[in-house]
Amino acid sequence: MNDFQKGMQKSMTESNKIPHLYLKDEYDLTNLTKLRESLKSGSKNTVSIMAFFMKAFSLAINEYPVMNSHYDSEKPYEFQSLSSHNITIAIDS
């Protein structure tokens, strides 16, 4: 393996030690869409649905700090809560 491949192998092996979470749910966004339209009608600026999701996620992280924690594979069964959070969303078009 070259150095790049060795680095990839090491990071991918390490990532398998970290627990992953997958959650799927469905929500009725009718009222949220109406709120967005009412905000849009009185202003030149538009508000995206994603802005509401990001705000809701930020509030949820504050209420459930375990969701904003770091798992250390060297210390099994322990996690470290982080004091702040950044939300990044990747979009494929």
Secondary structure, DSSP 4 states (H G I P E B T S, - for coil): --HHHHHHHHHHHHHTTS-----------HHHHHHHHHHHHT-SS---HHHHHHHHHHHHHHH-GGGGEEE-TTSTT-EEE-S----------
